[in-house]
Amino acid sequence: MASTPSNAPNDKSEADQEKELTEKMQKLTPNVDGALQDTTWTWEDDLLYALPARTARKCARRDCSKTEPLEPPEDTAKRFAACAKCQTARYCSRECQIQDWKKGGRHKRMCPQLTAFKERGFDRDQKRHAVIVGCLGRVRLYVFPFYVGKRAKHGDGFLFLQCPAPLEDFYFDTDATRYGEAQKRAVVASYVTPKEFDDELVAADFELALARRGVLEAVSQADDSKAAVLCKFRCGFVCAFVTKIVPDVRVCAALCADYDEMATLRLNIDDDS
């Protein structure tokens, strides 16, 4: 279960490796559907938001409650063992790993994604961009009609997506963190005009002033087929971009009446199963 990864040499050229990794990224990131090519990034940065400190990790088996400190015991026999493939998920015992894998637990689905998204697999920006576009793809049937309706009513502005979880929690297509802990991810959408950005968002969080130029550039590029978006994650990563409206704006216009009375729209990424 904790075997050493193979160190066999890789005979593929750098170009072939990059192509293979890109294909893996596009396959494993949900709902990308070519949207990366339809997205223009106008600004991104890491703001200084503090996350709660982690003190322990949970056994990756869903129904096991055992934990171990992040500083593992000196006695290696008492340490949780890492999955041999991804070296990320950890189990309190071999029995837990076998049962989890046979029952099709969270990690069986996550393992190839964890392996593909290793730090050597893609640079940070590639991962972030693919994950954000994939996350937007999950909720596009709701947020784009919301955006189209608000833009028609209030004029130029942008879709503001707030995620009360760190970006890392959206890397994988499962309702668990890479540590095996259950999570319920959500996205909160609102429509913001440039004036509201200055008067309300920046007033509440002065660091967002750094995004002003990128936000205004995104708004200036938006039209009936492209939406301006500002995305903010709990970890402090913030980005502004312009992306294609999907479904078609005519479909969105037909659906937008459902959101006339809503100032914000909260969408759960993970179901309650």
DRENDRENSE-724867 format. One record per residue: x, y, z of N, C-alpha, C in turn; residue in one letter. Coordinates in steps of 0.001 Angstrom, whole numbers, padded with zeros to 6 digits, always signed. Example, Ala and Ser with C-alpha at 12.3 -4.5 7.8 and 13.67 -1.06 7.14 Angstrom:
REM DRENDRENSE-724867
+013190-005690+007800+012300-004500+007800+013200-003300+007800a
+012850-002250+007080+013670-001060+007140+012900+000030+007870s
This chain:
REM DRENDRENSE-724867
+000827-001199+000000+000000+000000+000000+000862+001248+000000m
+002048+001206+000538+002904+002377+000600+004191+002139-000155a
+004089+001449-001285+005277+001105-002045+005907+002346-002658s
+007178+002238-003027+007912+003356-003611+007537+003520-005068t
+007261+004765-005534+006914+004967-006941+008061+004565-007849p
+007713+004120-009060+008728+003698-010004+009555+004877-010468s
+010866+004665-010642+011761+005698-011139+012231+005382-012555n
+011441+004623-013287+011829+004257-014644+011943+005507-015503a
+012956+005568-016388+013137+006749-017216+011988+006939-018186p
+011714+008200-018518+010649+008529-019452+011285+008919-020778n
+011043+008110-021824+011677+008334-023122+010907+009321-023997d
+009752+009778-023540+008956+010684-024353+009579+012082-024363k
+009408+012795-025482+009907+014160-025574+009072+015063-024674s
+009602+016250-024366+008873+017192-023533+007550+017581-024193e
+007569+017737-025517+006341+018099-026232+005284+017005-026106a
+005718+015731-026241+004770+014617-026114+004218+014534-024700d
+005104+014747-023698+004658+014717-022313+003651+015832-022044q
+003925+017033-022572+003015+018154-022370+001657+017869-023012e
+001672+017281-024225+000427+016953-024899-000366+015916-024104k
+000325+014899-023610-000342+013844-022840-000956+014400-021568e
-000211+015267-020883-000708+015842-019642-001895+016767-019899l
-001841+017511-020978-002953+018390-021321-004215+017582-021608t
-004046+016457-022316-005193+015594-022596-005786+015040-021303e
-004910+014665-020360-005396+014166-019072-006179+015253-018346k
-005630+016461-018364-006292+017566-017690-007685+017793-018255m
-007788+017806-019594-009072+018065-020228-010055+016920-019988q
-009538+015705-019865-010398+014547-019627-010891+014512-018191k
-010021+014862-017251-010339+014693-015844-010986+015908-015213l
-010891+017067-015843-011553+018248-015321-012959+018288-015903t
-014001+018219-015052-015364+018096-015570-015836+019328-016321p
-016569+019074-017423-017291+020111-018149-016415+021200-018760n
-015148+020919-019036-014334+021936-019679-014826+022172-021103v
-015040+021098-021867-015686+021181-023183-015112+022276-024077d
-013836+022441-024080-013218+023434-024944-013342+024857-024442g
-013936+025033-023259-014183+026390-022764-012889+027142-022462a
-011802+026429-022223-010531+027116-021993-010151+027966-023194l
-010460+027481-024386-010137+028233-025590-011066+029438-025769q
-012220+029438-025091-013180+030530-025206-013102+031491-024032d
-012022+031423-023270-011888+032240-022067-010635+033111-022156t
-010788+034395-021843-009673+035341-021821-009486+035826-020388t
-008308+035596-019825-008024+035965-018440-007483+037391-018404w
-008125+038261-017632-007720+039665-017595-006972+040043-016326t
-007096+039232-015269-006380+039534-014019-006500+038346-013077w
-005456+038107-012282-005528+037104-011211-004436+037378-010195e
-004737+037019-008947-003762+037239-007881-004177+036430-006663d
-003234+036286-005732-003504+035643-004448-003552+036712-003372d
-004718+036952-002812-004858+037909-001732-004582+037222-000393l
-004336+038019+000609-003836+037472+001875-004974+037099+002809l
-005649+035992+002494-006710+035498+003367-006186+034299+004158y
-006465+034283+005442-005989+033191+006292-007012+032056+006310a
-006525+030831+006156-007374+029651+006257-007180+028997+007620l
-008212+028328+008145-008049+027627+009417-006919+026600+009327p
-006112+026553+010351-004970+025624+010355-005450+024186+010517a
-004871+023282+009734-005172+021865+009844-004263+021252+010899r
-004826+020399+011730-004029+019737+012764-004019+018223+012612t
-004959+017687+011817-005050+016235+011690-005569+015870+010302a
-005315+014640+009898-005870+014104+008648-006745+012910+008983r
-007789+012727+008173-008743+011642+008394-008410+010472+007488k
-008725+009266+007944-008624+008084+007090-009493+008318+005859c
-008988+007969+004668-009677+008268+003418-010944+007445+003210a
-011144+006409+003974-012384+005638+003856-013532+006458+004418r
-014602+006558+003665-015694+007481+003986-016281+007253+005369r
-016528+006005+005734-017209+005740+006997-016263+005386+008134d
-014982+005740+007987-014027+005549+009083-013744+006901+009713c
-013810+006982+011029-013644+008264+011722-012241+008456+012305s
-011348+007500+012083-010014+007599+012677-009212+008731+012033k
-008409+009392+012854-007554+010473+012380-006142+010272+012922t
-005191+010974+012302-003837+011022+012828-003334+012455+012744e
-002424+012870+013613-001889+014230+013551-001151+014459+012237p
-001128+015716+011791-000368+016024+010588+001119+015758+010795l
+001554+015889+012040+002909+015450+012388+002783+013990+012800e
+003098+013045+011904+002823+011631+012184+003691+011084+013316p
+003245+009993+013945+004015+009381+015028+005401+008951+014556p
+006351+008986+015458+007711+008548+015111+007736+007068+014756e
+006891+006294+015416+006802+004859+015124+006089+004680+013779d
+006833+004296+012743+006252+004187+011401+005122+003170+011340t
+005146+002180+012230+004094+001159+012220+002745+001745+012608a
+002747+002902+013295+001501+003516+013745+001008+004603+012784k
+001762+004870+011737+001373+005911+010802+000330+005412+009806r
-000537+006314+009341-001419+005981+008239-000554+005722+006999f
-000951+004765+006179-000189+004419+004981-000767+005144+003768a
+000111+005647+002915-000315+006396+001730-000644+005442+000583a
-001607+005845-000237-001931+005105-001458-000677+005041-002334c
-000363+003869-002843+000863+003685-003623+000840+004441-004940a
-000351+004699-005487-000431+005352-006799-000300+006872-006700k
-001106+007488-005855-001114+008953-005808-000264+009521-004676c
+000033+008692-003673+000830+009114-002524+000178+010268-001757q
-001147+010392-001858-001844+011501-001197-002851+010998-000175t
-003787+010167-000607-004780+009626+000316-004095+008687+001311a
-004566+008721+002538-003963+007884+003582-005045+007110+004325r
-004704+005878+004637-005634+004984+005324-005040+004523+006647y
-005949+004328+007614-005488+003904+008939-005052+002442+008930c
-005558+001659+007965-005197+000241+007904-005391-000267+006477s
-004765-001388+006182-004936-002003+004866-006378-002458+004672r
-007010-002895+005755-008392-003343+005663-009303-002198+005210e
-009057-001001+005729-009864+000156+005336-009663+000475+003854c
-008435+000392+003398-008161+000698+001998-008857-000307+001080q
-008756-001585+001406-009360-002629+000576-010872-002463+000524i
-011491-002249+001676-012946-002089+001715-013382-000849+000947q
-012635+000239+001106-012976+001480+000414-012893+001297-001097d
-011853+000627-001568-011644+000445-003003-012690-000497-003589w
-012980-001594-002882-013953-002571-003388-015355-001983-003459k
-015680-001078-002528-017011-000483-002495-017122+000749-003400k
-016048+001025-004153-016085+002189-005033-016138+003498-004280g
-015356+003597-003198-015351+004795-002370-014823+006014-003098g
-014812+007125-002378-014390+008392-002975-013024+008280-003637r
-012098+007619-002961-010727+007661-003464-010549+006879-004764h
-011345+005866-005005-011227+005127-006260-011481+006058-007437k
-012391+007010-007252-012692+007992-008290-011628+009093-008345r
-011096+009431-007180-010146+010540-007109-008730+010160-007503m
-008364+008910-007318-006964+008522-007452-006348+008916-008800c
-006989+008598-009933-006379+009014-011203-006320+010521-011371p
-007270+011227-010773-007248+012685-010845-006092+013242-010006q
-005928+012691-008812-004816+013115-007963-003479+012880-008656l
-003364+011741-009294-002122+011399-009979-001862+012366-011132t
-002917+012665-011908-002753+013552-013060-002465+014986-012656a
-002974+015391-011501-002808+016771-011068-001610+016982-010145f
-000691+016068-010144+000530+016244-009356+001224+017532-009781k
+001982+018080-008896+002650+019348-009192+003495+019276-010459e
+004065+018140-010749+004887+018029-011950+004032+017849-013195r
+002732+017603-012980+001869+017377-014116+001512+018638-014874g
+001078+019679-014144+000668+020923-014776+001173+022069-013933f
+001498+023171-014574+001893+024307-013770+000656+024872-013077d
+000899+025721-012082-000180+026189-011224-001286+026891-012012r
-000903+027748-012966-001907+028482-013717-002759+027558-014571d
-002136+026529-015179-002903+025566-015967-003968+024902-015101q
-003565+024456-013926-004508+023788-013040-005636+024723-012635k
-005250+025927-012223-006257+026867-011756-007259+027198-012853r
-006771+027497-014031-007663+027869-015122-008615+026727-015476h
-008078+025517-015566-008917+024369-015912-009966+024102-014839a
-009568+024238-013578-010499+023978-012478-011608+025024-012448v
-011261+026286-012649-012269+027355-012623-013258+027189-013765i
-012755+026919-014962-013647+026725-016103-014509+025481-015891v
-013922+024426-015323-014695+023225-015035-015781+023479-014009g
-015449+024271-012971-016427+024613-011940-017568+025439-012537c
-017219+026409-013391-018238+027218-014047-019124+026353-014940l
-018520+025348-015575-019296+024454-016422-020367+023706-015658g
-020126+023423-014397-021114+022699-013580-022364+023535-013323r
-022208+024863-013253-023324+025713-012841-023789+026655-013952v
-023281+026476-015157-023552+027431-016236-025025+027526-016604r
-025788+026419-016466-027205+026445-016822-028005+027356-015903l
-027415+027756-014781-028081+028640-013826-027465+030041-013841y
-026131+030110-013799-025497+031424-013637-025572+032281-014898v
-025537+031660-016070-025573+032487-017273-026962+033073-017550f
-028073+032325-017368-029384+032983-017453-029522+034095-016401p
-029006+033844-015207-029006+034863-014141-028256+036108-014616f
-027069+035906-015203-026236+037008-015687-026925+037773-016822y
-027462+037051-017792-028098+037689-018947-029279+038554-018503v
-030096+038047-017580-031239+038814-017090-030821+040066-016338g
-029819+039931-015471-029360+041080-014686-028692+042123-015578k
-027941+041682-016575-027263+042621-017476-028286+043423-018281r
-029350+042747-018733-030396+043435-019484-031112+044474-018609a
-031215+044188-017329-031953+045068-016406-031088+046202-015860k
-029820+045908-015546-028979+046872-014838-027863+047477-015695h
-027686+046971-016910-026610+047490-017746-025312+046745-017527g
-024213+047319-018032-022915+046642-017975-022522+046293-016545d
-021964+045110-016403-021525+044631-015104-020863+043277-015268g
-020703+042566-014158-020038+041267-014222-020691+040282-013267f
-020483+039019-013552-020946+037930-012706-019911+037729-011609l
-020309+037904-010370-019398+037753-009229-019671+036400-008582f
-018693+035504-008673-018817+034162-008105-017950+034060-006865l
-018575+033827-005725-017851+033646-004468-017939+032190-004054q
-016794+031620-003732-016728+030217-003331-016221+030151-001890c
-017059+029753-000941-016658+029731+000463-015763+028540+000808p
-015031+028053-000159-014057+026970+000030-012809+027350-000752a
-011647+026843-000360-010433+027137-001129-010466+026494-002508p
-009712+027060-003431-009683+026551-004801-009281+025084-004837l
-008389+024686-003950-007913+023293-003923-009061+022301-003805e
-010127+022688-003097-011244+021776-002904-012042+021537-004186d
-011804+022342-005211-012493+022180-006484-011635+021449-007514f
-010437+021015-007118-009549+020358-008074-010084+019015-008544y
-010881+018368-007703-011249+016985-007984-012755+016805-008065f
-013158+015868-008926-014568+015653-009222-015200+014709-008209d
-015224+015143-006952-015792+014314-005898-016113+015185-004695t
-017001+014695-003823-017415+015472-002659-016499+015216-001468d
-015204+015152-001730-014217+014973-000661-012978+015782-000999a
-012295+016241+000033-011011+016892-000181-009978+015829-000509t
-008788+016263-000907-007760+015278-001226-007312+014510+000009r
-007711+014999+001199-007373+014296+002436-008430+013262+002808y
-009491+013151+001987-010533+012178+002253-011658+012684+003129g
-011677+013977+003424-012715+014534+004286-013918+014968+003456e
-015106+014689+003969-016333+015054+003265-016450+016567+003143a
-017016+017024+002031-017216+018456+001849-018484+018697+001044q
-019059+019856+001228-020219+020291+000462-019848+021631-000170k
-019381+021576-001394-018919+022784-002076-020099+023570-002640r
-019943+024886-002678-021015+025747-003171-020419+026957-003873a
-021231+027575-004720-020877+028815-005402-022024+029798-005177v
-021683+031025-004788-022689+032069-004598-022493+033102-005703v
-023522+033300-006519-023440+034203-007664-024231+035480-007405a
-023680+036610-007844-024396+037881-007811-023978+038694-009037s
-024762+039712-009341-024428+040583-010477-024003+041927-009922y
-022873+042422-010389-022288+043646-009834-021948+044608-010968v
-022361+045860-010833-021979+046894-011800-020631+047484-011373t
-019929+048164-012266-018654+048789-011880-018801+049741-010689p
-019896+050512-010627-020102+051423-009497-020279+050644-008196k
-021046+049553-008248-021235+048731-007053-019918+048085-006626e
-019074+047756-007604-017767+047197-007282-016973+048176-006423f
-016941+049443-006837-016195+050462-006083-016857+050780-004747d
-018177+050955-004768-018878+051436-003575-019125+050362-002530d
-019248+049103-002967-019635+048046-002028-018549+046991-001840e
-018100+046377-002935-017133+045289-002780-015795+045783-002247l
-015269+046845-002855-013969+047362-002402-014085+047961-001004v
-015233+048565-000692-015438+049118+000650-015415+048011+001708a
-015929+046830+001341-015963+045706+002283-014645+044946+002321a
-013891+044949+001226-012616+044227+001145-011673+045053+000273d
-010850+045883+000914-010035+046850+000162-009057+046176-000791f
-008680+044912-000511-007730+044237-001396-008310+043989-002787e
-009638+043951-002875-010260+043748-004184-010004+044924-005127l
-009562+046058-004584-009217+047194-005447-008124+046816-006440a
-007304+045824-006078-006251+045363-006982-006829+044775-008267l
-008043+044288-008196-008668+043646-009354-009382+044631-010261a
-009420+045903-009893-010281+046865-010592-009981+046938-012091r
-008715+047073-012440-008376+047210-013857-008795+045964-014639r
-008521+044774-014083-008896+043536-014764-010393+043374-014888g
-011131+043800-013850-012590+043718-013880-013143+044635-014967v
-012655+045880-015019-013148+046826-016022-012793+046378-017439l
-011633+045762-017585-011260+045237-018898-012193+044116-019315e
-012513+043231-018356-013441+042136-018655-014815+042676-019033a
-015294+043670-018286-016606+044260-018568-016614+044902-019952v
-015508+045545-020333-015442+046205-021638-015442+045203-022792s
-014977+043975-022533-014928+042953-023578-016224+042146-023677q
-017062+042233-022645-018303+041447-022630-019282+041974-023675a
-020061+041059-024232-021116+041438-025171-022241+040413-025064d
-023087+040322-026076-024233+039407-025999-023833+037940-026027d
-022595+037647-026390-022158+036250-026447-021086+035907-025414s
-020551+036944-024720-019481+036727-023756-019811+037423-022444k
-019496+036737-021331-019783+037271-020003-018492+037660-019292a
-018557+038765-018542-017459+039157-017660-017672+038492-016305a
-016610+037910-015744-016724+037148-014496-015593+037544-013552v
-015927+037727-012282-014935+037851-011212-015170+036708-010251l
-014130+035941-009986-014253+034739-009154-013347+034888-007937c
-013889+034598-006760-013141+034754-005512-013296+033493-004665k
-012166+032909-004278-012171+031690-003467-011743+031990-002035f
-012125+031102-001136-011848+031284+000295-010352+031370+000586r
-009532+030753-000231-008083+030754-000011-007445+032095-000368c
-008208+032982-001039-007669+034273-001424-007380+034403-002898g
-007524+033316-003666-007296+033430-005100-008480+034137-005737f
-008184+035179-006514-009207+035974-007182-008799+036130-008638v
-009745+036025-009554-009424+036181-010966-010591+036816-011705c
-010254+037557-012756-011257+038155-013636-011038+037619-015037a
-012123+037333-015740-011991+036793-017085-013263+037033-017883f
-013154+036817-019180-014293+036886-020090-014452+035507-020705v
-015679+034999-020734-015890+033649-021252-017187+033576-022050t
-017257+032605-022912-018426+032418-023770-019649+032053-022937k
-020794+032651-023272-022042+032343-022584-022609+031043-023137i
-022783+030072-022265-023334+028770-022636-024370+028388-021579v
-025610+028077-021970-026121+027926-023336-026232+029265-024061p
-026676+029205-025323-026804+030386-026156-027601+031481-025449d
-027236+032739-025730-027865+033861-025034-029374+033879-025222v
-029888+033379-026358-031338+033338-026557-032002+032375-025586r
-031326+031262-025323-031845+030313-024329-031801+030948-022946v
-030699+031614-022636-030562+032278-021338-031641+033335-021146c
-031930+034093-022223-032950+035138-022136-034327+034549-021839a
-034574+033343-022358-035859+032688-022104-035963+032169-020677a
-034819+031913-020045-034805+031346-018693-034604+032383-017597l
-034189+033591-017962-033747+034548-016947-034867+035049-016046c
-036130+034943-016496-037241+035414-015663-037301+034686-014328a
-036764+033469-014280-036773+032698-013032-035955+033381-011937d
-035080+034317-012323-034162+034914-011359-034411+036404-011155y
-035550+036912-011655-035842+038338-011577-035770+038881-010154d
-036294+038142-009203-036394+038632-007824-035209+038222-006962e
-034227+037554-007533-033088+037063-006758-031895+038005-006870m
-031409+038460-005716-030191+039278-005719-028949+038399-005775a
-029055+037225-005180-027945+036270-005213-028493+034880-005533t
-027609+034033-005973-027973+032675-006351-026946+031728-005752l
-027389+030855-004847-026478+029896-004214-026672+028530-004865r
-025576+027951-005345-025640+026684-006060-024719+025673-005390l
-025259+024531-005050-024467+023463-004448-023801+022634-005538n
-022492+022461-005416-021734+021665-006374-021940+020186-006103i
-022014+019811-004842-022177+018415-004448-023595+018158-004012d
-024150+017015-004432-025521+016698-004027-025494+016192-002597d
-026661+015825-002097-026796+015423-000687-026745+013918-000512d
-026309+013186-001564-026307+011731-001451-025164+011290-000581s
